[in-house]
Amino acid sequence: MLIYIILAVVVAGTLLSCVFIIYEHNSPTATMAWLLAMILLPFVGLATYFIFGRHRLKMRIALLKAIREGVGDFKEKLDFERTFDAVLEKAGPKHEDLMLLAYRFPGPPPTMGNSVEVQKDAEESYPDMFEAIAGASEHINAMYYIIKPDDTGRRFRDALVERAKAGVEVRLLYDDIGSWSMKLDFFRPLIEAGGRVREYRPVHFSRFRSLYANFRNHRKILVVDGKTAYTGGINIGDEYLGMNPSFGHWHDTNVKVTGTAASHLQLIFTEDWYYVTGELLTAAYMKHYEFPRESGSIVQVVPSGPDRQRYQIAQLFFTAITSAKKKLFITTPYFVPDESVQTALIAASLRGVDVRLIVPKKCDSKIIKYASHSYYTDLLEAGCRIYEYTKGFIHSKTMSVDGELGIVGTANMDVRSFRLNFEICLVCYDSEVAGHLEEHFYEDIEDSEQVRLSRFVLRPRAEKFLENTARLMSAVL
């Protein structure tokens, strides 16, 4: 009798979940992937959907609206319209479509007067970050997907403790899933020094109401005094210095930006902070915003997340790819694109653009590696060149277009970054920044193996089957 009751509950739960999946208005691919999982693996599919698939962001959407209303019309307050018009006049029509798209997401406008420094690997970025922290006089705001309780994590914490003791306001967010090995007690010295530390969307598997492990905050943001900011692929931990024997050398890219764009990164942090704590910081922290100077780099901050109406990062990448005329260089640790981005890459190559892609040869997820390989054949047949990085693990998330446009951020070239995670990208309408990214790209090719179509098609049938099977789950990986 008990077994029939259990089966009845599972069937009812599965049917109800299928209704929710269809109602949520996801992409057809994601919807079909979840429905197949429910039908073919009812027990596993139901549990997986309950943990990972449910879209519970109504509160986040409401708070995002509230934070903007809390400072009045923040676009008007920060003079976004005047900023945007001034940049268009200075930059000309070359990248107007991309600028306008990112601004209408909605998001901050592109700004002039910025200084951008591309930093290669944590060995270069960490010392500069710690120096900036040591020089803070007013406040430090940081959000990281991963903070490890290791030597690097302790150095980071202790640097914040020193500033907090000196009277600097310190606020720190970390994602509970990304930083799964972190305990709040690790930050006790910082809290006792006056710093404020919060977990982002903690997942307590012992509590029925908090059983959500999706929609993570994958951003990496450090803002010092509202004037200098860092973002990119680098989290906080020893492994980013190449100390994890499983990966060896860890190759990554960060950017340091000084100027008005740093204020926009701070604005994104204030949204995340308000969501977690209910504390509104925007009005006070936007005092650093100044109408940008005409000199310096043009930079646009593009946030994205499932709390917004559109998939900003996917549309940003798609538009940047379709804008390429001569060359398009992309580096990503995880390559599981949606159909639109895959089609844009193929179309760019077919119309004569030099399309090149660097991905890691060694991946920390076999299913993602298999899914990634399932996209190779179509790209290679279209003339795209794919390289697999062999020196260690490449974690950079960069794109350069025609040597004129550079994109660096936290988003991978995968559906999870496009649709499920909270991400941030810096779009630099600057040939110098794009040139640095190209220079690094050519250096990375020297440490990579090119994937040849003639050899790739000869892989075993069993491997091809695993790849195509993994691809079926690409929408939810």
C-alpha positions in Angstrom: 0.0 0.0 0.0 2.8 2.4 0.9 4.6 1.9 -2.4 1.4 2.9 -4.3 1.1 6.1 -2.2 4.7 7.0 -2.9 4.2 6.4 -6.6 1.0 8.4 -6.6 2.8 11.3 -4.9 5.7 11.1 -7.4 3.4 11.0 -10.4 1.4 13.9 -9.1 4.5 15.9 -8.3 5.9 15.2 -11.8 2.7 16.2 -13.6 2.5 19.4 -11.5 6.2 20.2 -12.1 5.6 19.7 -15.9 2.8 22.3 -15.7 5.2 24.7 -13.9 7.9 24.1 -16.4 5.6 24.9 -19.4 4.1 27.9 -17.5 7.6 29.5 -16.8 8.0 30.4 -20.5 11.6 29.2 -20.8 13.3 28.6 -24.1 11.9 25.5 -26.0 15.2 23.7 -25.6 15.3 24.2 -21.8 11.6 23.3 -21.5 12.1 20.1 -23.5 15.2 19.1 -21.6 13.4 19.4 -18.2 10.3 17.6 -19.6 12.4 14.7 -20.8 14.2 14.5 -17.5 10.8 14.4 -15.7 9.4 11.7 -18.0 12.4 9.4 -18.4 13.8 9.8 -14.9 10.8 10.8 -12.7 12.5 10.4 -9.3 15.8 12.0 -10.3 14.2 14.6 -12.6 11.7 15.7 -10.0 14.4 16.1 -7.3 16.8 17.9 -9.7 14.1 20.3 -10.9 13.1 21.1 -7.3 16.7 21.9 -6.3 18.0 23.5 -9.5 15.2 24.4 -11.9 12.5 26.4 -10.0 12.5 30.1 -10.9 12.0 31.8 -7.5 13.2 35.3 -8.3 10.0 37.4 -7.8 11.5 38.9 -4.7 14.7 39.8 -6.4 12.8 41.4 -9.3 10.7 43.4 -6.9 13.7 44.6 -4.9 15.5 45.6 -8.1 12.6 47.8 -8.9 12.6 49.1 -5.3 16.2 50.1 -5.3 15.7 52.2 -8.4 12.6 53.8 -7.0 14.5 54.3 -3.7 16.8 56.8 -5.3 14.2 58.4 -7.5 14.8 57.8 -11.2 18.4 56.7 -10.9 19.0 57.2 -14.6 18.0 60.9 -14.3 19.9 61.2 -11.0 23.1 60.0 -12.6 22.4 61.9 -15.8 22.5 58.8 -17.9 20.8 60.4 -20.9 23.3 63.2 -21.2 26.2 60.7 -20.7 25.0 58.5 -23.5 24.5 61.4 -25.9 27.9 62.7 -25.2 29.6 59.3 -25.8 27.8 58.8 -29.1 28.9 62.2 -30.3 32.5 61.4 -29.3 32.6 57.8 -30.5 30.7 58.1 -33.7 28.4 55.5 -35.2 30.8 52.5 -35.4 29.6 50.8 -32.2 26.3 52.7 -31.8 24.1 49.6 -32.1 26.0 47.7 -29.4 26.0 50.7 -27.1 22.3 51.3 -27.6 21.4 47.6 -27.0 23.3 47.4 -23.7 21.8 50.7 -22.6 18.2 49.7 -23.3 18.5 46.3 -21.5 18.2 48.6 -19.3 21.7 49.2 -18.0 24.3 52.0 -17.5 25.4 54.0 -20.5 28.9 53.9 -21.9 31.2 56.5 -20.3 34.3 58.3 -21.3 37.2 59.2 -19.0 38.1 55.7 -17.9 41.5 54.1 -17.4 41.5 50.4 -18.2 44.3 47.9 -17.4 44.1 44.3 -18.6 45.7 42.1 -15.9 46.9 38.6 -16.9 46.6 36.0 -14.1 46.2 36.4 -10.4 50.0 36.8 -10.0 49.5 40.2 -11.6 46.1 41.1 -10.3 46.3 40.1 -6.6 49.2 42.5 -5.7 47.4 45.4 -7.3 44.1 44.5 -5.7 45.7 44.3 -2.2 47.5 47.6 -2.8 44.2 49.3 -3.7 42.6 47.8 -0.6 45.4 49.1 1.6 44.9 52.6 0.2 41.2 52.7 0.8 40.1 55.7 2.8 36.2 55.6 2.7 34.8 52.2 1.7 35.4 48.9 0.1 32.7 46.8 -1.5 33.4 43.3 -2.7 31.3 40.5 -4.2 32.9 37.1 -5.1 31.5 33.9 -6.3 34.3 31.9 -4.8 36.4 32.8 -1.7 38.4 29.9 -0.4 39.5 29.5 3.3 43.1 29.1 2.3 46.2 31.3 2.5 45.0 33.6 -0.3 41.6 33.9 1.4 43.2 34.7 4.7 45.4 37.4 3.0 42.3 38.9 1.5 40.4 38.8 4.7 43.2 40.3 6.8 43.7 43.1 4.3 40.0 44.0 4.8 40.3 43.6 8.5 43.2 46.2 8.6 41.1 48.7 6.7 38.0 48.1 8.8 40.0 48.8 12.0 41.2 52.0 10.4 37.5 53.1 10.1 36.9 52.2 6.4 33.5 50.8 5.7 33.9 47.3 4.4 31.1 45.2 2.9 31.6 41.7 1.5 29.3 39.3 -0.3 30.1 35.7 -1.3 28.0 33.2 -3.1 27.0 30.2 -0.8 27.3 27.6 -3.6 30.5 28.9 -5.2 32.1 29.3 -1.7 30.7 25.9 -0.5 33.8 25.3 1.7 33.5 28.7 3.4 32.1 29.1 6.9 31.0 32.5 8.2 33.3 32.0 11.2 36.2 32.5 8.8 35.2 36.1 8.6 34.8 36.6 12.4 37.9 38.9 12.6 36.5 41.1 9.9 33.1 41.2 11.5 34.6 42.0 14.9 36.6 44.8 13.2 33.4 46.4 12.0 33.1 44.9 8.5 29.9 43.5 7.3 29.8 40.0 5.6 26.8 38.2 4.0 26.2 35.0 2.1 24.4 35.4 -1.2 21.3 33.2 -1.3 22.4 30.6 1.2 21.2 27.0 0.5 20.3 25.2 3.7 19.4 21.6 2.7 18.0 21.1 6.1 15.3 23.7 5.5 12.5 22.8 3.1 11.9 26.4 2.1 15.5 27.2 1.1 16.1 24.2 -1.2 17.2 26.2 -4.2 20.7 25.8 -5.6 20.3 27.7 -8.8 20.4 31.4 -9.9 23.8 32.0 -8.3 25.7 35.2 -8.2 28.7 34.5 -10.4 30.0 38.1 -10.3 33.5 39.1 -9.2 33.5 42.8 -8.2 35.9 44.8 -6.0 35.3 48.5 -5.7 37.5 50.8 -3.6 36.3 54.3 -2.6 33.9 54.2 -5.6 36.7 55.2 -7.9 38.7 52.1 -8.7 37.2 48.7 -9.5 38.2 45.2 -10.5 36.3 42.5 -12.3 36.9 39.5 -14.5 37.4 35.8 -14.0 39.6 35.8 -10.9 38.1 34.7 -7.6 39.9 34.6 -4.3 41.8 31.4 -3.6 45.2 29.6 -3.9 44.1 27.7 -7.0 44.1 31.0 -9.0 47.8 31.1 -8.3 48.3 27.7 -9.8 48.5 25.9 -6.4 45.8 23.2 -7.2 47.7 20.2 -8.5 44.5 19.0 -10.3 44.8 22.0 -12.6 48.4 23.2 -12.4 48.9 26.6 -14.0 45.7 28.7 -13.8 45.4 31.2 -16.6 42.9 34.0 -16.1 42.1 37.6 -17.0 41.0 40.6 -14.8 40.5 44.2 -15.6 41.2 47.2 -13.4 39.1 50.2 -14.2 39.5 53.7 -12.8 36.9 56.3 -13.6 33.1 56.6 -14.0 32.7 53.0 -15.0 33.8 52.1 -11.4 30.8 53.9 -10.1 28.6 51.8 -12.4 30.2 48.6 -11.0 29.5 50.0 -7.5 25.8 50.5 -8.6 25.6 46.8 -9.4 27.1 45.9 -6.1 24.5 48.1 -4.3 21.7 46.1 -6.0 23.1 42.8 -4.8 23.7 44.2 -1.3 20.2 45.5 -1.0 18.8 42.2 -2.2 20.7 40.4 0.6 20.4 42.9 3.5 17.6 45.4 2.7 20.1 48.2 3.2 20.0 50.9 0.5 23.4 52.3 -0.3 22.9 53.9 -3.7 22.1 57.4 -2.8 25.1 57.9 -0.6 27.6 55.9 -2.8 26.7 57.7 -6.1 28.3 60.9 -4.8 31.4 59.8 -6.6 29.7 59.8 -9.9 30.9 62.7 -12.1 30.0 63.6 -15.6 32.8 61.8 -17.5 35.7 63.6 -19.2 36.2 63.2 -22.9 39.6 61.7 -22.6 40.3 58.1 -21.7 38.6 54.8 -22.6 34.9 54.4 -23.4 33.6 51.6 -21.2 30.1 50.2 -20.6 29.1 48.0 -17.7 26.7 45.3 -18.7 25.0 43.4 -15.8 22.8 40.4 -16.5 20.7 37.9 -14.5 17.5 36.0 -14.4 15.9 38.9 -12.5 15.9 41.1 -15.7 13.6 40.9 -18.6 16.1 39.9 -21.2 19.1 37.7 -21.5 21.6 40.6 -21.7 24.9 38.7 -21.9 23.6 36.4 -24.7 22.3 39.3 -26.7 25.5 41.3 -26.0 27.7 38.4 -27.3 25.4 37.8 -30.3 25.5 41.4 -31.3 29.3 41.7 -30.9 29.8 38.5 -32.9 27.5 39.7 -35.7 29.3 43.1 -35.8 32.7 41.5 -36.6 34.1 42.3 -40.0 37.7 41.0 -39.9 38.5 39.0 -36.8 36.9 37.6 -33.7 38.9 36.0 -30.9 37.1 34.4 -27.9 38.4 32.7 -24.8 36.1 30.8 -22.5 36.5 28.0 -20.0 33.1 26.6 -20.7 31.7 26.5 -24.2 28.0 25.4 -24.3 26.4 28.1 -26.4 22.8 28.6 -27.2 21.6 28.2 -30.8 21.7 31.9 -31.6 25.3 32.3 -30.5 26.4 29.1 -32.3 24.7 30.3 -35.5 26.3 33.8 -35.2 29.7 32.2 -34.9 29.1 30.0 -38.0 27.7 32.9 -40.0 30.6 35.1 -39.1 33.1 32.6 -40.3 31.2 31.9 -43.5 31.2 35.6 -44.4 35.0 35.7 -44.1 35.7 36.7 -40.5 38.7 35.1 -38.8 36.9 33.3 -36.0 39.1 31.7 -33.3 38.2 30.1 -30.0 40.4 29.0 -27.1 38.9 26.5 -24.6 40.7 24.4 -22.0 41.8 20.9 -22.9 41.5 19.9 -19.3 38.0 20.6 -18.0 36.7 20.2 -14.4 33.4 18.7 -15.6 33.3 15.8 -18.0 29.6 16.4 -19.0 30.4 20.0 -19.9 33.4 18.8 -21.9 31.3 16.3 -23.8 28.6 18.9 -24.4 31.2 21.4 -25.6 32.7 18.9 -28.1 29.3 18.3 -29.6 29.4 21.9 -31.0 32.9 21.6 -32.6 32.1 19.9 -35.9 29.7 22.5 -37.2 32.1 25.3 -36.2 35.1 23.6 -37.8 33.2 22.8 -41.0 32.3 26.5 -41.3 36.0 27.4 -41.0 36.2 28.5 -37.3 39.5 27.6 -35.7 39.4 26.0 -32.2 42.3 25.7 -29.9 42.5 23.7 -26.6 44.8 25.2 -24.0 47.3 22.6 -22.7 49.5 24.6 -20.3 47.0 24.2 -17.4 43.5 25.4 -17.0 42.3 28.6 -18.8 39.6 30.5 -17.0 39.7 33.8 -19.0 36.4 35.1 -20.3 37.3 37.5 -23.1 36.3 38.6 -26.6 38.0 40.9 -29.0 36.4 42.2 -32.2 38.3 43.6 -35.1 41.0 44.9 -32.8 38.6 47.7 -31.8 36.3 46.2 -29.2 37.2 44.3 -26.1 34.9 42.4 -23.7 36.1 41.1 -20.3 33.9 39.8 -17.5 32.6 36.9 -15.5 30.3 35.3 -18.1 31.2 32.0 -19.7 30.0 31.2 -23.3 27.3 28.9 -21.9 23.6 28.8 -21.2 24.2 29.0 -17.5 25.8 32.3 -17.8 23.3 33.5 -20.4 20.2 32.6 -18.5 20.7 31.3 -14.9 23.6 33.2 -13.2 24.1 36.8 -12.2 27.0 38.1 -14.3 28.8 41.3 -15.2 30.8 42.3 -18.3 32.9 45.3 -19.2 32.6 46.4 -22.8 35.6 48.5 -23.8 35.2 50.5 -27.0 38.9 50.9 -27.1 41.5 49.6 -29.6 44.3 49.6 -27.0 42.3 47.3 -24.7 41.3 45.1 -27.6 44.9 45.0 -28.7 46.0 43.8 -25.2 43.4 41.0 -25.4 44.6 40.1 -28.9 48.2 40.0 -27.7 47.3 37.7 -24.9 45.2 35.5 -27.2 48.1 35.0 -29.6 50.3 34.1 -26.6 47.8 31.5 -25.4 47.6 29.9 -28.9 51.3 29.1 -28.4 50.3 27.0 -25.4 47.4 25.3 -27.1 46.7 22.5 -29.6 44.6 23.3 -32.6 41.6 21.0 -33.1 41.7 19.6 -36.7 38.5 18.5 -38.3 40.1 15.6 -40.1 41.2 14.1 -36.8 38.2 15.2 -34.7 35.7 13.3 -36.9 37.6 10.1 -36.3 36.8 9.9 -32.5 35.0 6.7 -31.4 31.2 6.3 -31.9 30.8 5.9 -28.1 32.4 9.3 -27.5 30.1 10.9 -30.1 27.1 9.3 -28.4 28.2 10.7 -25.0 28.7 14.2 -26.6 25.3 14.3 -28.2 23.7 13.0 -25.0 25.4 15.7 -22.9 24.2 18.3 -25.5 20.6 17.4 -24.7 21.2 18.7 -21.3 23.1 21.9 -22.4 20.2 24.1 -21.5 20.4 23.2 -17.8 24.2 22.4 -17.4 
